[in-house]
Amino acid sequence: MNVPTIPLPAMTRELVVRNLHDANPGLVLDKYVESLSAKRVSGADPDEGGGWTKVVQRPALDRLVKATQSSELSSAFSSARVAWTEMTDHLISRHGGVRLQCKGVSPLAIHLSRASVLENAGLCLHPVYGFVCLAGAGLKGLARAYACEVWFQDEPQQASAASRQAAFDLMCRVFGYGPSPWLKAMTARYGVTIPRSRPAPADECQDAHSADEEEPTARAGEIVFYDAWPAEVPRVAVDIVNCHHQSYYAEGKSPGDWENPVPVCFPVVEPGCTFDFVMTCRRMCGGVASGTARSGTTPNPAAAGPCNLLTLASGWLIGGLTELGCGAKTASGYGRFVLSPSSPDPRGASRRSTTPITLRLESPAFLGDADGGVSEFPRCPSIKGVLRQWFRAWNGRLTPAELRKREADLFGSTATGVGISVSADPVSPQLRPLRKGAEMGGGGSALGYMGYGPVQYSKETGTNRTCRPAVDAGQEFVLRLHHTANGDDLNRTIWLFGALGGLGARSRRAWGSVTWLRGDLACPNLPNLAACTSRDAYLQGLHDGLAFLCPHADRPSAANIGWTAISRETRLVLSGPGFQTWRQALEALGDLFMAYRNRDCRGGEQVGPDYSPTKDLLHQNVAASSVPQRAAFGLPYAIAYPSLKRPMASVKAPAATYTPEWSVGDRTVSGRRASPIICKIVRLNRPDRPFHWQVAFLPSQFLPQGATVRVERTDIVRAGVAPTSLQKGIPAPGALGVARPGSTSTLLIDFMDWLESEQIRSGSRHVQGRSGGHDAPRAGGSGAQASGGTSKRPRRTPVSLRITGPQETNKKGNVYWPVIETADPSKEGKLFGRPPDGTTLEPGAIVQAAVLDDNPGNRQYDWPKT
């Protein structure tokens, strides 16, 4: 796509370049945006979203932020603000008016959709000075929305037809009216009519005319809404929205976990800025508004003078600002204000339902902000996105079209309007952080494995460390859901979120696990898991709740569901014994993951099924017949061969990456596949408060129809060198993973079988995390072989070993001895663990042990199990 660049005259171009440093923010946003053609980068495709966002939109918004922070703008604003305050004070005293102050408590996105070269990235700026202000027309629309959708909703339910008409007449007097399909629909909906004649003059504010004069077809409102000015120049920041299911919203396809998110940046006003809201009567009335125009539920428009109308209108505006939110994305928590203590509140009680839900983090949550950095508190858009995910999870029986309609009824859409609006508050003044650089175990630790990404190995310390701050475990926050929607659907969604869900990065691997503690959910058929005092009661409550949400008879097969949802094949496993800390529970779960996955790669007496096919493809160009079985845990999937690295052959060990791809129109797009295994840390409600790990298997259609997998060699990737394509068109895995040769089972089924057998076998003996004081299962130490769907440990080869050196300790704190096999001294390795009889081993001693890992480059042995 080539966009022509229109050259500017030399003098104009010189002026633009000179003004870029001190430009008015409005010019930066509307006139000084550079074209994609002028800044095209290799591989940037504006049709994919990433090219345009990175090359044009984000740099333009960064310049806008800088322009709003200039000292020139601040100086100009100070003098203009004084003049504006004097002018509005004069209007208030002359016409009768009111000034209210409200403070923003969440980001404000205003005028995103106005005409601009950028994508949904507008901002309401003063046309002369360029600071952020709130347009009076928008504020009038917000007040009218609150009056129609909240205030007026009581009238049809509890008042007579005459009272409904009187209330509607009040709204018409405040806002005015004219020919409008929306107004016509509202009159038909509520059985009211547009006023056809003006009332007799009630005071000097009314125009003189006879009572029986016919009303014109349009009439101006009696209340004037002015632009709201800030108390100081607002701080502007760049926010971001990531649409994970573009084809679901745009084309009605399934919202599967395989689309790459499409980021769109947009400007917002940071919380904390106070605005002045001014309203006056349109005609002079010589007084300031006071009192109220409404008594009970029966307003009397004939007795409501302009001053009382002003009181009513100001209440509607405050209701809109504090309950509905101002600007765009209000359903995701944007645009919320609180009324200043110095400003009177003319409202009555709010008529919009609010459900407070208290949640507790059971494990640290790696929360991101809009700029790819760190957030100290859960973002409301992220919370609403997670709630959508769990709403879909208990509605797997619906078609994509039915799902989208029902989801829109609950969460809102452009067609249905605002559904659930989300806001959140910490229980304590500030959530306690888990600092960056917190220790998460030695090299190869389970916490590093489960938290890969936010947790990285540090060569300097020889340990895994958090590479960004997190919100620490044990913190509580209140989620407030403002809604007029189906309360039953909301109850079910919140319960499932608390039962299986989490927040933040790596939440599918038990980071950011949440527990619903208490709230106003009223659904007696859903058990309160937070009140369970035993493992059995918790597990029973979990199964009972899922059975109520999705009765077994109504559950479809996983292969017939196009998104992560509860199906016939859904399974749950809860750890047998409890743990004293979240860390111990997560370490134990990570140890089991590593033990099973490493066993499958190279376990028992021979290498696993995934080892040779990729190796043969990578080095001998032998085509693969299927993706690796371990790819069922999620795609892209990368596999490397350190033992095959040759000097000067590659900077890194030979590696290949499997990536899904499919066609969209005439283009081929690359995607991903999130893991169908969802982990969580839970806590029981008893004095010792033990922690348990929980694993849920929620299979569904693995990739979209027609998708295949390609494999590329990725160890040679460097500047200017693209991955080498090895093979395309490999069949995608099924809903339950790749079928194993000679078996109806799959790796994921075997994994869940093995987890269940481990918990049954553990009883009171459980392999706790390393910090728990017990030995943890080591890589390759246990596992399952597919055999008619049952789980069995592989038979481990007994061998005779000679100790060749003194006792040593590795980075993970595990004790081992260097050894060789007496029957074949060329086989060197390490014997892990202390002798069962507690004897002291000296070099030269002969012992009997079992083969743990027969990899020639890293042979491992341990003591036979007794």
N, C-alpha and C positions, 0 to 999 in steps of 0.2 A: 504494500500500500504506500504509494508515493504521494505525499502532500506537498503541493507547490509552495515555495517560499517567496513571498512578495517583498521585494527589496524596498526599503525606505529611502527617501531622498537623503543625500549626504548630510545636510544641515539637521534634518529631523533625527537621523540616526545618531549624530553627535550629541544632540540634546538629550536623547533617550539614555545613552550611555552615561552622560554626566549626571542625569537625574536618578539613576538606579540606586545610588548610595543614599540619597535623602528623599526618596520618592514617597509620595502620598500612598498609604496602603491601598486605597481604591485603585490607583493607577497600576500598582504592582499586581493586583488581582485581575484587573480587566484589560490592561493595555500592554503590559510589559512581559507577558508570558512568552517564552521562547518556543519555537515550533519543534515538532518531533523531527522534521527533516533536517533542521539545523543541528540537532544534537543526537541524531541516530547512532546507536551503538550496534555492534555486530550481534546478531541473534535476537535483538529486541523486537518483539512482535506486539504492536498495540492491540491486535485482536485478542491476544492472550491476557491482556490486562496488566501484566507485570512490566512490559516495556514502557507503556504510557505512564504508569504510576511512577516508576523509578526515574525515567528520563525527563519527564515534563512536569507532572503534577506535584510530586514531592519537592523538587527544587523550587517551584513557584511558591508553594506554601511556606517553605522555609524562609524565603525572602519576605513573604507577607508577615510572618512572625517577627522578623527582625525590624521591619518597617514600623510595626505597631509599638515597638519598644524604643523608638527614637526620642531623643530629648526635644527635638523640634516639635513633634506632635504633642508631647506633654505640655510644652510651653503654650502652644496655640490653644490647647484644650482648656487650660486654666482660665484664660481671659474669656473664652467663649462660654464657659460654664457660668461665670458670674453674670454675664449678660442674659443668658437663658433663664437663670433663676429669677432675675428681676422681672423679666417679661412674663413668666408663668405666674409669679406672685401677683402681678397686676391683673392678669386674666382671672385668677381665682377670686380676688377681691371684688372685681367689677361684675363678673358674670355668675359668681357662685361656683365653687369648685372644691376640689380636694387634692391633696398631695400625699401619696403613700410611698413608703420606702420598703423595698424587698431585697433580700440578699440571696444570691445564687448559691446553692449548696451542691450542685452537680454541674458537669460540663454543659454548656449551652451551644447548641447548633442551630443557627438562625439563618434562614434564606439559603439553604443548601441548593435548592432546585431553581434558583433564579438563573436567568440567561447568562451563560458564561462559557468560555472555551474549555474550562475544566469540567471534570465529571463529578457532579454533585458536590461541588466545593465552593459554594457561594458563602457570603457573609454579609450581614447588614451593617454597612459602614455609612457614616455621615457623608453626604455628597460633597461637602466642602473640605472638612478637616480630615476625614478618614478614620476617626475612632469608631468603635462599635457602639451602636445605639439600637433601640428596639422600635420598629416602625409602629406608629399609631394605628394604621390599618390592621396590622397583624394582631395588636393587642385587642382591638375591637372584635376581631374574629375569634380570638381566644375567649373573651368574655361571653360572646354569643354562643360559642360551643358549650361552655359550662352551663349557661342558662338553659339551652335546649336539651343537652344530653344528661344533665345532673339535676339542676333545679326544677325543671319542668316535669321531670319523670314522675314526681310524686302526684301531680295533679290527676292524671287519668286513673290512678289507683284509689284515691281516697277523697276525691272531691266530685262535686256535681258538674254537669255539662256547663252550667253558668260560670262556675268557678274556674274551670279549664279555660273557658273563653276569656275570662277576666285576666288570668295569668298570661295568656297569649297576647292580649291587648297591651299589657305592660311591656312585654318584650318588643312588640312592634313600636311602641312609643320610644323606648330607649334606643333601639338600633335602626329604626326606620325599616322600610320595605320597598320592594319593587318587583316587577315581573321576574320570577325565578322558578325553575323546575323544582329546586330543593324546597322552596317555601310552599309550592303547590302540593308537593308530596307530604310535607309535614301537616298541612291543614287536613288533608284526606286521612292521614294516619290517626290523628287525634280528634277528629270531628270538630274542628274549630274553623272560623272564617276570618279573613282579613278584615279589619275594621273599615267600614264604608263611609263613616262620617266622623268628623271631629267632635269631641265633647265641647260643651259650653266653656267659655274662658273661666279658668279657676283663679288666676292671679295675673299680675302684670307681665309674667313671662309668656303668656299665650297671645297669639295673634287674635285680633278681634274679628269675629265672623259669626254667622248665625248657627244655631245648633243643628239645623236640618240641612246644612250645606253638604253637598256630595263630596266624598273624599276622592282625591285624585288617585290614579293607579299606582303612584309612587310617592313616597314621603320620606323626608330626611329624619334621622333620629334626633332626639332632643338632648343627647349627651355627646360631647366631643371628646375623643380620645387622642391625646398628643403623643408624639414620640417620647420614649423614656430615655433619659440621659443617665449615664453612670456618674457616680460620685468621683471617680478617678478613671484614668485611661485603663480599660480592661486589658488583662493579659491574655493573649491569644496563643494557643498551642495547636499542634497537629495531632489529630486522632485518626483512628483507622477502623474500618469494618472489614471483616473477612467472611465472604459468602462461601460456605463449604458445599452448598448444593445448588449451584447455579441452574443446572438443567431441571431440577425439581421445581423451582419457583418460576422459571421462564418457559419450560416446555412440558411440565407435568410428568416428568420421569421419576423413577424411584430415587429417594434420598439416600443412596448407598454410601458406604464409607470408603469410596474409591476416588472421589473428585479432589483435585488439589484446590485449596482455598484461593479465592481471587481477592487480593487486598485492594482497597480503595481508601485513599487518604482524604481527609477533609478538615477544615479549620473549626475549632471550637473556642469558646470563651471559658477560661479556667474558672472553677468555683471560687467564691469569696468576694465577688464584686457586687456592690450595692447599686441599685438603680432607683431613680425617682420616677414615679408614675403619676401623671397629672391628668385629671379629667375636669371638665367644666360643663355647665349648662350651655346649650346653643344660644339661648336668648338670655338677656340680663334678668336676674331675679334678685340681685342685691343682697344675697346672703350665702353663707356657707352651709353645705348639706349637713343635715343632722336627722336623728330619728330613723324610723324605718317605714317602708311603704307597705309592709305586709303584716297582717295580723293573723296568726294561725295559718290555715291553709286556704283562706279566702281573701285574696287581694282585691282591693277596690281601686281600679284605675282612675275613676273619676275623682277620688279623693287624694290621689297620688300626684302632688305637685312636682315640678322639676327637681326641687331639692331632695325630695324623697326618692325620686327616680335616680338621682345621682348616688344616693346611699345604696340603692339596690344594685346599680351598675358596678359600683366599686366592690361590692361583695362578690359579684360574679367574676370580676377580674382577679381578685385575690384568690378565689376558689380555683380559677383556671391556672394561675401561677403556682399555687401550692399543691394542688391535687392532680390536675391534668398535666401540667408542665408546658413550657413555652418553647416554640420552635419545632425542630425536627427530632425524630428518634425518641420522643417522650415515652413511648412504651418500653424502651430500654433504659429508662432512668435519667435521660437527659432533660435539661431545662427546668429543674425543680428549684423553687424559691421558698424562702421562709419570710414571714412578715416581720419587719423591724418592731421591737418592743415599743418604740415611740409612735407607731402608727396604729390608729384604731382599727379594729376588725369588725366590720358590719355584718359578717356572715352569721348564719345560724349553724347548726350542726351539719357536718358533711353528709351527703347522701350517697357517697361512693363507698362501697365495701372495701375494707382493708383487712387482709389476713396476715398477721405477724407470725413468722416461723423462726424459731431459734435453732441454729445449726452449730455444731461443734466440729472442729477439725481434729481427727484422730491421728493424722500423720502430717508432717510439714507439707505445705502447699506452695509450689513454685508458680506464683501468679505473675503474668506479664502485663505490661502497660501497652498503650496504643502505639508506642514508638519502638517496640521490641525490647524495652528495658524491663524494669522490675516494678510491680505494683505492691503496695503495702496493704491493699484491701481488695477483696473480690470486686471486679468490674461488673456493673449491672448488665451490660450487653452480653458478657460471657455467661452470667448466671441464666439469663433468659435463653441463650442458645443451648445450654445444658438441659434446661427444662423442656425445650422442644425435643431434644434427643430422647429423653425418657418418656415424653408423651408418645412419641412414635414407637417406643419399645413395647408398650402394652397394647398397641393397635396394629399388630402385624397382620391381622385378618383382613384389613381394609385394602382396597385398591389404592394406587397413588392418588387418583382423583378424589376418592372419598377421604383419604387421609388429609389431603391438602385443605379440603373444605372444612373438615372438623377441626383441624389445627388453626385455621383462620378464625373460626368461631371463638376459640379459646384465647389465642394469642394476638388476634387482630391481623388486619391486612389493609391494603389500599382500598379494597372494595368494601370491607365490613367496618373499617375504622379501628380505633384503639380497643384492644382486648385487655389483656393483663399488662399492667405497668409495674416495673420492678424498682425498688429502692432498697438500700441495705445500710445498716448502722452497726458499729461494733458495740458489744455489751460493755466493754471497758473503753476508756477514752482512746486507747491506741492498742492495736494488736501487737503482741510481742514478736519480734522478728527472730528468725534463725539466721545468724550472720553468714555472710559470704566467707568461704574458706573453712566451714565447719567440717571436722574430720568424719569421714564415712567409711572407715575400715581400710585395711591394707590393700595392696595390689590384688586385683581379682576378687574383691569383696562382693558379697551379695548385694549390699546397698549400692555399690557402684554399678553393678549389673542391672538392678531394677531401676536405677535413676539415671541411666546413661543419657548424657546431654546436659541436664542441670548439674549432674555429678560427674566429675572428670578425674582421671588419675593424674597426680602431680609427681613428676620425676624428682623434683627437689626434695620432697618430703617422703616419697615412697608410699604415699597413701592416697586414697580417694578423697576429694574435697568438693564441697559445693562451690560451683563457679558463679553463683548469683545468690542473693538473699532469698529467703522464703518466709512465709508466715508459719511460726512454730506450732507444733501440735498442742492440743488442749485449749486453743482459743475459741471463743464463741462470738457469733455475730447474729444479728436479727435481719431476716429477709422479710421485707414488707411487700405484699402483693396487692396492688390496687386493681379492682376488677368489678365488672358487672356481668361476668360470664358464668358458665356452667360450673357451679361449685363442686359437683361430684367429679368431673373430669380433672379439676384442679387438685382435689384431694388425692386422687389416684396418682397423679403425676408427681406430686411432692413426696408421697410415700415411697414410690419406686426410686426416686432420686436419692432419698435417704437410705434406702435398703441396698442399692447397688452402685451408687454414683460417687463421684468425686469432682474436685475442681483443680484446674491448673495443669501444667505440663506433667507428663507421665502419670496421669490420674488412672489410666488403665493398668498401671503397674503398682497401684496401691498408694501412690503419693497423693496428698490432698484429699484423703478419704473423709467424708462428712457423715455425721449422724444427726438425724432430726430429733431434737430433744422435746420440744413442746410447741404448741401453737394452737390456733383456732380451727384446725381441721376437724370436721365432724363426719366421720365415716366409721361406724362401729365395727364394720366387717374387716377393717384393716388393723392388724395387731400393732401395738406400740412396741417396736423392737427395742427402743431405748430403755424400757422398763424390765426387760428380760434379765433374770438373775442366774440362769444356767445356760450352758451351751445347747443342751437338748431343747430347752424352751425357745431359745433364739432361732435355732434351725427349724423347729416346727412352725414358729411364727412366720419365718421367711417363706416356707413352702405354702402355708395357709394364705398368706397375702398374695403370692403369685397366682395361686389357684383361684382366688377371688377376682383378681384383675383379669386373668386369662384362663377361664375354665379349660381343663385338658381337652374336653370334647370339641372346643372351638379353636384350638390351636392349629395353625397350618404347619405343613412341613417346612423346614428351614429353606429348602431349595425353592419354595414358592414365595419367599419373602425377599423383597428387594432392599431391605435396610436392616440394621441391627435391631432385633426384636425377639420377644419370647415366642418360642416355637415348641413343637413336639420334642425336639432334640435338646432343648435347654436343660442344663445340669448345674448343680451347685455343690460345692464342697466347702466345709468349714473345718478348720484345724481342730484336732482332738483336744489336747490340753491347752491351757491359756499361757500367756506370757506376761511378765511383769511390766514391760514397756512396749511401746509401738515399735521401737528399734529391734528388739528381739524378735517380735512377730514378723516384721518385714525381712529381717535377715534369714529367718528360718524359711520363709516362702521363697526368697531369692536362692537359697541353697538348693531347694528342691527343683526350682526351675533349671539351675545350672547342672545339677546332677542328671536330670532327665535329658536335657537337650544335648549335653556332652556325651551321655551314654548312647544316644541315638546316632550321634555323629561318628563315634568310634568306640563301640562298646562290646563287651563280652570278648569272644575270641577272634572277631574279625571286624573290619571297618564297617561303619554304618552305611545305609543305602544311599546317603547323599554325597558320600566322599568321592567315589570313582567317577560318576557321570560328569560332574562339573570339571573335575581334573582332566578327564579325557577330552572334553570339549575345549578346555582352555589350552591344552598343550598338543593335542593330536587332532583337533577339529572334528571330533566324532560327535555328531548331532545328538542332542538330548531328546528323549521321548516325552519327558514331562518335567515340570519344575521340581526343585528339591522338596522333599516332604516338609522340611522345616520352614519353607516359605509360607505354609499355612498359618504360621504365627504372625504373619504380616509381610507386606511388600511395600517398598523394594527390599530385597533380601541380598545381602552381600556375603560372599564366602572367600576366604584367602587360604593360601597354602605356604606357610612359613618354611616348612621343611624342604620346599622345592626352590627356594630362592637361590639364585646363582650370582656370584660376584659380577658386577658391571652389567648384568642383564636387566635389572630393574631397580629403581630407587626403592620400591616397596616390594613386599612379597607378592607373588602372582595372585591376582584377585579378580573375581567376576561379580557383577551385580545384575539381578533379575528385576525387571521393571514392567508393570502392566501397561498396555497401550490399546487404544481402540479408535475408531473413526467417528468424527463429528462433522457431518457434511463431507466436504472434500479435504478435510484436514485429519491428520493423525495426532492424537494427543496422548501424553503420558500421564499416568495417574499413580495411585497408591492403594493400599488396602490396610485399614487399621485392624489390629488384632481382635479376633472374636473372643479372646480370653480377657475378662475384665476382673481385676483383683481389687481387694479392699481390705482395710484394717477396721475391725469393729471392737467394741468394748462392752462388757457386761455390767449390769447395774447391781453391784454388790460391794461390800466394804473393800475387798482386795482389788476390785475393778480390773479383772484380767483382760488382756487383749487377745484377739484371735485374728488369724488371717482368713479371708474368704475368697473363693475363686468361682466366678460365674462363666459358663460357656454359653454364649448367645450366637450360634451360627446363623447365617443367612446366605443368600446368593453372594458368592465370593467376589465376582467382578461383573460388570454389565454385560448384557447379551452381545456376543460377537467379539468380546475382548480376548486378547492373547497376551503372551509374555515374551519379551525380548531379553537377551542376555548380552552384556557388553564386558569387555575387559577394561577394568578401571584403575589398575595399578600404575598405568603409564600416563595418567591424566596430569598435565601440567600446562603452563601458559602456552597457548597456541596449539595444543594437542588435544583433540577430542577423544572420547572413549572409542575403542575399536569394537564394531558390531561383530558378534560371534554367531548369533542365531536369532531369527525372528519367528513369530507364529507358533510358539510353544503353547499347547493347550492350557487354559486356565484351570486352577483347582476347582473342585466341586465345593458345595456348601460346607461339607464336613472335612475338607482337605483332600489331599491326594490319596487315592486308593492304594493300599499296599499290595505288592505282588502276592498272589495266592491267598489273599485275605479280604474280607468285607470290611475290615476295620481301617482306620486312618490314624495318623500320628496324634491328632487332637483328641480322638476318642480314647486312644491308649493313654494319653497324658492324664485325662480326667479319671480313667480307671485306676491309674497308678496313684494319683493323689488320694483317691478314696481308700485304696488298699494301705497306703502309708499311714493314714489316720486310724484305720481299724487296727493295724498291726501295732501302732505306737502305744495305744492305751495310756498308761501313766508314764511310759517311757517315750519321751518325744525328743527329737533332735532339735534342741533349742539353738537360737542364734549364738554366735561366738561370744557375745558379751554375757550370755546366760550361764556360762560355766560348764557347758556340756559339749561334747564333740558334735560337729555339724557334718552332714553327709558331704563327702568330697566329690569332685567331678568324676563321674563314671562309677561311683560307689554303689549305686543301686539304679534300678530302672525296670522297664517292662518290655516284654517281647510280645508281639501280636500273635495270638494263638486262639482263634475262635472267639475273639472279643474278651478273653480273660487276661489278667495281669499277672505276670510272673517275673521274678528276678532272674537275670541271665546267670547261667552257671559260670563261675569264675575259676580260672585255671590255677590249681595249687602248684607251687614251684619251690625249689630249694635255693636259698640265697646265701651269699657270703657278704658279711659286713666289711666294707673296704675303708671306712673312715670314721671319725668321731661324730657324735650327734650334732645336728645343725638345726637352725630355725629359719624358715623362709619369711618373706615380707608379711604374710598373712598370720604369722605367729604359730604356724603348724610345725611340729617337731618331725624330723626325718633323719634317716641314715643313708649315706651312699652305699649302693650294693651292686653286685653282679650275680647272674645266675650261675650256679655251680655246673650245670650241664652245658652251658654255652657262655663262657666268659665274655663274648663280644656283646652280650646284652647287659648294658649298664642302666641303672635307674636309681629311683629313690624309694625307700620304704617308709611310709608315713605311719604316725601313731606310736604310742608307747606299748611295749609288750604287755599282753593280757595278764601275765603272771607277775609283772612289776620288776623283772630282772634287769640288770644293767648290761647293756650290750657293748662289747669291745670289738675293735677291728679284728677280723679273722673269724669271728663267731659265725656258726652256721645256723640258720633259722628257716622255718617253714612259713611261707606267706602266700598271698593270693594276688593274681594279676589284676590290677585296677585299671590300667590304661596301657595298651601295648603299642602305642605310638613310638616308632623308633627314635624320634627326636626328643621324646619326653616320657620314657617309661616310668610308670608308677605302680607301686605295690602297697598293700596294707595287710593287716593281720586277718586271718580267717575269722568269720563271724561264728560265735559260739551260741 
